[in-house]
Amino acid sequence: MGKVAIPNGVEGEEAVYREQIIREYSGNPFIEALPPIYAPEEVVEKLAVYPYYSEEERNLDAHYRIHLTQKLFQCFQPLPQHLDLESRISRVIRQGYLPRNPISKEYVISLKDGYRAVQNCDINANQQFRTTACGFTIIGVSGMGKSVSVNRVLSMYPQVIVHSRYKGQGFSFYQLVWLKLDCPFDGSVKGLCIDFFNKVDQLMGTDFYRKVANSKKPVDYMLTLMCQVVRNTGLGLLIIDEVQHLCGARGLGDERMLNFFVTLVNTAGVPIILIATPKAMSILQSEFRQARRGSGQGDMVWERLQYDENFEILLDSLWQYQWTRKESILTKSMRELLYEESQGIIDIICKIIVMAQTIAISTGKEQVDEKLIQQVAREHLQLVRPMILALKSGNIREIAKYSDICTAEIDYGKLVNQEKLPVEMRMRIRAIKEQKEKREKENKTSKMEQALYKLAELGIDVAKARKAVEAVFEAEGHNIDEGQLVIKAIQVLSGNTTEKKSKKVKTTPKSENDLRYIVEEGRNQGKSAYDALKDKGYIKGERNDTLFKAV
């Protein structure tokens, strides 16, 4: 998929139209240009982020290793709720595009109606438009990675797709697949509109922000214009994060904004995902019931992780990143302690592990144990300590003091139950991770076998060659290519051989066909082992597929 530079905007991806298995999705350029519908195994592969890690990093000086501990925050381990999230987003984008086929007569009519609505400042002028859009709400405890998870799923989709031709016909269109905004801190509708226009301008090269930012246009005009921009750009999904900020809206600000979201779905046909902490539940349940009834995907309630297999999968992924000199074993009691001190909040789990390693490195202790974890939780997480203690107690009154973690107000009986993935899916997540590690191991084994074969051709003892190759792997890492692996193994062998001979006061063999003689003679002439072997014809040019000449 090629890149196309949008004037004054970003680089969009050139549209590639894919054949659709689902008949209703065919014939719609907006849908056909999207990535394929992925199987769960493919989703795990695409969502997972495992930062590079090498055992050799544990040998670095302390000040380097303290920096390396921050890699842990980059790690993203897919869990069943993430697969559920990806599936929902995949569905809402495509369902929202069904009635918005850009090559249909109805879509052209909706654009004309939208233009008239902007002229008349009438946001409800396009009520006859039949929408199939159905967004949903993500409600979760602060620190559970709601925003990060949504961003990971959105990264699977190009944000802007550039269309030029469709089925042999000219079709010029900049398609905005998704847009993510933060709800203004004061719940201002005007602030949301201005942020929307600013983001669209940055992506599409338009100038809506300049037209409305300093103007005296009323909010109703901005909302109407926002609906029309959604149509003109073919916006597939709008995500509003930090919806709990509506709690600070003055007067009827919260009600007005939520009603606008409903209107945006009905008149422009764009699905909307709202992300909030439990603090927003009082507003969402009282003012957003109509929108929730039309939420075909159901609402997602992200509770804290339970002490179950999902928690263990996450902990196993994080624990493999250790930069202390001494390795710490993840025992059952250590798992229980980490859950006790984090209460299943993902952000707290990561911070405890990172700070524990940082303290272990900086103090010279060089190992994480249960006592250190307790110290970190007690002394270095003082701001969240009251919340953690409230969760530990299980006392609803204590938990209710902290609105970002209290889910007691959520009416679970009226919420659509979150889709539960079977145990088999969790096992497949673990299997995919293990398969990835197996491929890396097989890649290392394959390189070793090729290197040993070439060293054997040179008459080097297999046992010695294996030790040399393993030493190179330990020093250089697994990303070294086969050619360099062989060369560095020869250098290791020549150095070891020379050292042993000097201790035993033995003379170097004088045969010109002996590899050790060639390397020794080259060293006497100021040459490296590589240059000495190359001069004798044992190492050939880059154009030759065979690197070494058989003896």
RAPE-V974291 format. One record per residue. N is the residue number from 1. PHI is phi as a letter, one per 30 degrees, with the letter a starting at -180 (NA if undefined). PSI is psi in degrees with one decimal (NA if undefined). D_CENTER is the distance of its C-alpha to the mean C-alpha in Angstrom with 2 decimals. Layout:
# RAPE-V974291
n: (N,N)
phi: (PHI,PHI)
psi: (PSI,PSI)
d_center: (D_CENTER,D_CENTER)
This chain:
# RAPE-V974291
n: (1,2,3,4,5,6,7,8,9,10,11,12,13,14,15,16,17,18,19,20,21,22,23,24,25,26,27,28,29,30,31,32,33,34,35,36,37,38,39,40,41,42,43,44,45,46,47,48,49,50,51,52,53,54,55,56,57,58,59,60,61,62,63,64,65,66,67,68,69,70,71,72,73,74,75,76,77,78,79,80,81,82,83,84,85,86,87,88,89,90,91,92,93,94,95,96,97,98,99,100,101,102,103,104,105,106,107,108,109,110,111,112,113,114,115,116,117,118,119,120,121,122,123,124,125,126,127,128,129,130,131,132,133,134,135,136,137,138,139,140,141,142,143,144,145,146,147,148,149,150,151,152,153,154,155,156,157,158,159,160,161,162,163,164,165,166,167,168,169,170,171,172,173,174,175,176,177,178,179,180,181,182,183,184,185,186,187,188,189,190,191,192,193,194,195,196,197,198,199,200,201,202,203,204,205,206,207,208,209,210,211,212,213,214,215,216,217,218,219,220,221,222,223,224,225,226,227,228,229,230,231,232,233,234,235,236,237,238,239,240,241,242,243,244,245,246,247,248,249,250,251,252,253,254,255,256,257,258,259,260,261,262,263,264,265,266,267,268,269,270,271,272,273,274,275,276,277,278,279,280,281,282,283,284,285,286,287,288,289,290,291,292,293,294,295,296,297,298,299,300,301,302,303,304,305,306,307,308,309,310,311,312,313,314,315,316,317,318,319,320,321,322,323,324,325,326,327,328,329,330,331,332,333,334,335,336,337,338,339,340,341,342,343,344,345,346,347,348,349,350,351,352,353,354,355,356,357,358,359,360,361,362,363,364,365,366,367,368,369,370,371,372,373,374,375,376,377,378,379,380,381,382,383,384,385,386,387,388,389,390,391,392,393,394,395,396,397,398,399,400,401,402,403,404,405,406,407,408,409,410,411,412,413,414,415,416,417,418,419,420,421,422,423,424,425,426,427,428,429,430,431,432,433,434,435,436,437,438,439,440,441,442,443,444,445,446,447,448,449,450,451,452,453,454,455,456,457,458,459,460,461,462,463,464,465,466,467,468,469,470,471,472,473,474,475,476,477,478,479,480,481,482,483,484,485,486,487,488,489,490,491,492,493,494,495,496,497,498,499,500,501,502,503,504,505,506,507,508,509,510,511,512,513,514,515,516,517,518,519,520,521,522,523,524,525,526,527,528,529,530,531,532,533,534,535,536,537,538,539,540,541,542,543,544,545,546,547,548,549,550,551)
phi: (NA,d,c,b,d,c,e,i,b,c,d,c,c,d,d,b,d,c,d,c,d,d,e,d,d,d,i,c,e,d,d,d,d,d,e,d,d,d,d,e,d,d,d,e,d,d,d,d,b,c,e,e,b,b,e,d,d,d,c,d,d,e,d,d,d,d,d,d,d,d,e,e,d,d,d,b,c,d,b,e,d,d,d,d,d,d,d,d,d,e,d,d,d,d,d,d,d,e,d,c,d,d,c,c,d,d,d,d,d,d,d,d,d,d,d,d,d,d,d,c,h,c,d,c,d,c,d,d,d,c,c,c,d,b,d,a,c,c,c,a,e,e,j,c,i,d,d,d,d,d,d,d,d,d,d,d,c,d,d,b,c,c,c,b,b,b,h,i,c,d,b,c,a,c,c,c,d,a,b,c,b,c,d,e,d,c,i,d,d,d,d,d,d,d,d,d,d,d,d,d,d,d,d,c,i,d,b,d,e,d,d,c,d,c,d,c,d,d,d,d,d,d,d,d,d,d,d,d,d,e,d,d,c,i,e,c,a,c,c,c,c,h,d,d,d,d,d,c,d,d,i,c,d,d,d,d,d,d,d,d,e,d,d,d,d,d,c,c,i,c,d,b,c,c,c,a,d,e,e,d,d,d,d,d,d,d,c,c,d,d,d,d,d,c,d,d,c,i,c,c,c,c,d,d,d,d,d,b,d,d,d,d,e,d,d,d,d,d,d,d,c,b,c,d,d,c,d,c,d,d,d,d,d,d,d,d,d,d,d,d,d,c,h,i,d,e,d,d,e,d,d,d,d,d,d,d,d,d,d,d,d,d,d,i,d,i,a,c,b,d,d,d,d,d,d,d,d,d,c,c,b,d,d,c,e,d,d,d,d,d,d,d,d,i,d,d,d,d,d,d,d,c,d,d,c,d,c,d,d,d,d,d,d,c,d,d,e,d,d,c,d,d,e,d,d,d,d,d,d,d,d,d,d,d,d,d,d,d,d,d,d,d,d,d,d,d,d,d,d,d,d,d,d,d,d,d,d,d,i,d,e,d,d,d,d,d,d,d,d,d,d,d,e,d,d,c,j,d,d,d,d,d,d,d,d,d,d,d,d,d,d,d,d,d,d,d,d,d,d,d,d,d,d,c,h,c,d,d,e,c,d,d,c,d,e,d,d,d,d,d,d,d,d,d,c,i,c,d,e,d,d,d,d,d,d,d,i,d,c,c,d,d,d,d,d,d,d,c,c,d,d)
psi: (120.2,166.3,143.5,124.6,124.9,126.2,125.6,9.7,-149.2,-178.1,120.8,161.4,134.6,135.3,131.3,117.3,128.2,143.7,136.4,131.8,-39.0,121.7,-39.1,-22.7,-11.6,150.6,8.0,107.9,-33.6,-40.7,-42.3,-23.6,-7.2,160.3,161.6,164.5,115.0,147.4,157.9,-39.0,-38.8,-36.0,-43.8,-45.4,-40.5,-31.1,-32.7,137.5,112.6,100.2,152.2,136.7,137.5,141.4,-27.6,-23.8,-22.5,-11.8,-3.4,166.9,158.8,-41.5,-26.7,-42.9,-31.4,-38.2,-38.2,-25.0,-22.5,-15.0,-27.7,-31.0,-15.5,-18.0,135.1,111.7,112.0,137.0,170.4,-37.6,-27.2,-36.2,-37.6,-44.2,-46.1,-41.8,-41.4,-46.4,-41.2,-39.9,-45.6,-35.7,-48.3,-39.9,-35.7,-27.4,-15.0,-51.1,-2.6,61.8,114.7,-15.5,8.4,157.2,-37.5,-35.5,-39.3,-40.0,-41.1,-33.9,-41.2,-41.4,-37.7,-38.1,-44.1,-35.6,-39.7,-41.5,-36.9,-1.2,46.1,101.0,-21.6,17.7,-16.9,37.7,-18.5,-11.1,128.5,114.4,147.0,10.6,140.1,103.7,-166.7,172.2,136.8,115.2,123.2,156.2,140.1,134.5,3.8,1.8,33.3,-51.9,-42.1,-41.9,-42.9,-41.9,-38.6,-41.2,-43.0,-28.7,-15.4,-10.3,138.0,141.5,-35.7,130.1,131.9,118.2,141.9,-44.3,142.2,116.6,46.3,-3.4,148.3,129.5,96.1,116.1,137.3,110.8,121.1,106.4,-43.4,155.7,131.9,126.6,155.5,134.4,131.4,147.0,-25.7,8.5,21.8,126.9,-40.8,-40.1,-38.3,-43.0,-44.9,-41.4,-39.1,-50.2,-37.5,-44.9,-42.1,-42.6,-42.4,-36.2,-43.3,-6.7,18.8,-178.2,39.6,-37.8,-43.3,-33.9,-30.3,-22.0,-46.3,9.4,168.4,24.3,138.9,162.5,-35.8,-37.6,-42.9,-41.2,-40.5,-43.5,-37.2,-42.0,-41.6,-36.8,-37.9,-42.6,-45.3,-28.9,-5.9,38.9,125.3,-27.8,133.7,125.6,126.4,113.8,163.7,44.7,-20.1,-15.0,-18.2,-20.6,-22.6,6.4,140.6,140.9,-124.0,23.2,-42.2,-43.5,-40.8,-42.1,-41.5,-38.1,-35.1,-39.3,-41.5,-44.7,-39.4,-39.2,-43.2,-38.7,-34.5,-17.2,18.7,130.4,146.9,131.6,125.5,134.3,127.4,160.5,169.0,-16.5,-28.9,-3.2,-35.7,-37.2,-47.3,-37.1,-30.6,-36.0,-12.0,24.6,-39.0,-42.1,-37.2,-33.8,-30.2,8.8,91.7,-17.0,-4.9,162.4,145.7,121.5,111.3,96.2,172.4,154.1,139.1,163.0,81.3,-161.7,-32.4,-42.1,-40.2,-39.7,-46.3,-46.3,-39.4,-38.7,-40.1,-36.7,-20.8,-13.6,96.6,129.5,9.9,154.0,-39.9,133.8,138.8,129.4,132.7,89.4,171.1,-41.8,-33.7,-41.0,-46.2,-38.6,-43.7,-38.0,-40.8,-41.6,-16.0,-20.3,32.0,12.8,117.9,-44.5,-39.1,-38.5,-49.1,-43.6,-37.6,-46.3,-43.4,-48.0,-34.4,-43.4,-39.9,-45.1,-41.4,-38.2,-48.0,-28.9,-8.1,4.0,-39.2,27.6,140.3,127.4,-179.5,-38.5,-40.0,-39.5,-42.6,-38.0,-44.4,-47.6,-34.8,-39.9,-26.9,2.3,44.7,-31.5,-36.3,-1.5,-44.1,-38.8,-42.9,-41.8,-36.1,-41.7,-38.6,-40.1,-31.3,6.2,116.7,-37.1,-40.4,-42.9,-37.3,-15.3,-21.1,100.8,-24.0,-12.2,-10.2,120.3,16.0,-27.4,-11.1,127.5,83.7,-27.9,-29.8,-8.3,143.3,127.9,137.3,134.7,126.8,126.2,141.6,163.4,-33.6,-34.4,-38.7,-38.2,-35.2,-33.6,-46.7,-39.1,-38.8,-42.0,-43.7,-35.7,-38.0,-43.6,-35.5,-40.5,-40.3,-39.2,-41.4,-34.9,-41.7,-44.5,-42.4,-43.1,-40.9,-44.7,-43.4,-42.3,-42.7,-37.0,-43.3,-35.9,-34.6,-36.0,-27.3,3.0,17.5,138.2,134.1,-43.1,-44.0,-40.9,-41.0,-42.6,-40.1,-43.4,-42.9,-36.0,-38.9,-43.1,-43.0,-35.2,-37.3,-21.3,168.7,-4.9,-1.9,140.5,167.4,-41.4,-48.4,-33.5,-44.7,-45.0,-46.8,-31.0,-40.1,-40.4,-40.1,-45.2,-43.2,-37.8,-44.4,-41.4,-43.1,-41.5,-43.4,-38.2,-34.6,-34.1,-36.9,2.0,52.3,151.5,151.3,137.1,146.1,0.9,134.1,-18.2,-1.6,123.6,-39.5,-37.0,-43.4,-45.7,-41.5,-43.7,-40.6,-40.2,-39.8,-27.1,7.8,18.0,152.4,165.2,-39.0,-49.3,-38.5,-45.5,-35.7,-40.9,-32.1,-0.7,7.4,-26.2,121.5,176.2,168.0,-23.4,-19.2,129.6,-31.4,118.3,-35.8,148.9,133.1,141.7,NA)
d_center: (20.75,22.40,21.69,24.20,24.83,25.69,28.60,27.65,24.12,20.96,20.57,20.22,19.67,22.96,23.40,23.64,25.27,24.59,27.17,26.44,27.31,27.81,30.97,30.25,27.27,29.53,31.28,28.72,27.15,24.38,23.24,24.18,22.06,18.79,16.67,18.28,17.95,15.92,17.31,15.53,15.43,13.73,11.04,10.42,10.47,8.01,5.29,6.32,5.87,9.52,10.97,14.41,17.15,20.86,23.79,25.66,23.60,25.52,28.68,27.82,29.64,28.59,27.58,24.99,23.61,23.25,20.88,18.91,18.33,15.85,13.41,12.97,11.08,8.23,8.14,6.03,8.75,9.01,12.33,14.86,14.16,10.64,12.59,15.18,13.05,11.86,15.56,16.89,15.04,16.13,19.61,20.09,19.30,21.78,24.30,24.36,25.21,28.02,30.81,29.50,30.47,31.09,33.98,35.77,38.75,37.31,34.37,36.87,38.98,36.11,35.51,39.24,39.33,36.44,38.35,41.45,39.50,38.38,42.02,43.33,40.53,40.28,36.82,38.22,39.97,37.69,37.98,39.24,35.85,34.65,31.01,28.87,25.85,24.61,21.82,20.98,20.34,17.73,19.74,18.53,19.60,18.37,15.83,14.24,10.83,11.80,10.61,7.18,6.96,8.71,6.75,3.75,7.16,8.89,7.15,9.00,12.09,14.12,15.15,18.72,20.72,24.18,26.94,30.29,32.06,31.78,34.13,36.47,36.80,35.74,32.78,31.41,28.53,25.41,23.03,20.51,17.98,16.23,16.85,15.52,18.20,19.04,22.32,24.96,25.95,29.45,28.58,30.30,30.25,31.35,28.56,25.98,27.88,28.10,24.37,23.84,26.36,25.02,21.47,23.12,25.45,22.81,21.10,24.30,26.95,29.05,31.12,31.01,30.15,33.34,35.39,34.47,33.35,36.90,38.81,40.71,39.31,39.07,35.84,36.97,37.08,33.52,32.29,34.31,33.04,29.43,30.15,31.68,28.81,26.51,29.03,29.52,25.87,25.12,22.26,20.41,18.53,18.96,16.81,18.75,17.18,19.44,22.21,24.07,25.38,27.78,29.69,31.01,32.15,35.84,38.25,36.88,33.71,31.42,33.49,33.68,29.97,29.22,32.11,30.74,27.44,29.68,31.72,28.78,27.76,31.40,32.58,29.66,27.92,24.37,22.26,21.06,18.45,19.46,17.41,19.77,20.92,24.11,26.13,25.94,27.35,30.94,30.28,28.14,30.68,33.72,32.87,30.24,32.01,32.82,29.25,28.21,30.98,29.57,26.05,26.06,22.65,23.62,22.10,19.33,20.46,17.93,20.33,19.86,19.11,22.42,23.75,23.08,21.25,17.80,18.45,19.67,16.70,14.43,17.27,17.88,14.42,14.87,18.56,18.42,17.51,21.03,22.75,26.09,29.05,29.79,27.39,26.96,27.28,25.26,28.29,28.70,30.19,27.30,24.84,27.20,27.52,23.79,23.60,26.82,25.70,22.27,23.40,20.12,18.11,14.74,14.92,18.49,17.84,15.60,18.22,21.09,19.97,19.24,22.54,24.49,23.66,24.42,27.77,28.61,28.19,29.99,32.87,33.41,32.98,30.21,29.24,27.40,29.63,30.15,32.43,29.91,27.21,29.90,30.84,27.37,27.07,30.61,30.81,27.43,25.89,29.02,27.54,25.66,28.38,30.44,27.61,26.86,30.61,30.96,28.38,30.18,33.45,32.48,34.94,34.02,36.06,34.27,30.79,31.94,32.53,28.81,27.62,23.86,24.10,27.07,26.55,30.27,30.91,28.61,30.89,29.28,32.31,31.65,27.92,26.86,25.65,21.99,21.76,21.91,20.50,23.13,23.29,23.10,19.52,18.55,20.62,18.93,15.48,17.35,19.23,16.33,15.10,18.79,19.28,16.70,18.56,21.79,21.09,20.55,23.78,25.60,24.71,26.27,29.26,29.84,29.99,32.34,34.62,34.93,35.71,38.23,39.92,40.47,41.72,44.06,45.47,46.43,48.39,46.18,46.37,43.36,43.00,43.06,40.68,38.13,38.34,37.91,34.85,33.19,34.09,32.47,29.21,29.28,29.99,27.87,24.82,23.93,22.93,26.62,28.31,31.39,33.94,32.99,32.77,36.38,37.66,36.28,37.57,40.98,40.87,40.17,43.02,45.42,44.82,45.28,48.34,49.98,49.45,50.93,53.88,54.75,54.89,57.11,59.17,58.86,59.25,56.62,57.58,59.46,58.54,56.96,54.82,53.36,49.80,50.47,53.54,51.69,48.94,51.65,53.81,50.91,50.09,53.77,53.50,50.44,48.04,44.65,44.38,42.36,45.08,47.90,46.55,45.80,49.37,50.80,48.85,46.55,43.43,43.47,41.87,38.31,39.71,41.02,38.72,40.61,39.87,42.77,46.39,47.85,50.58)
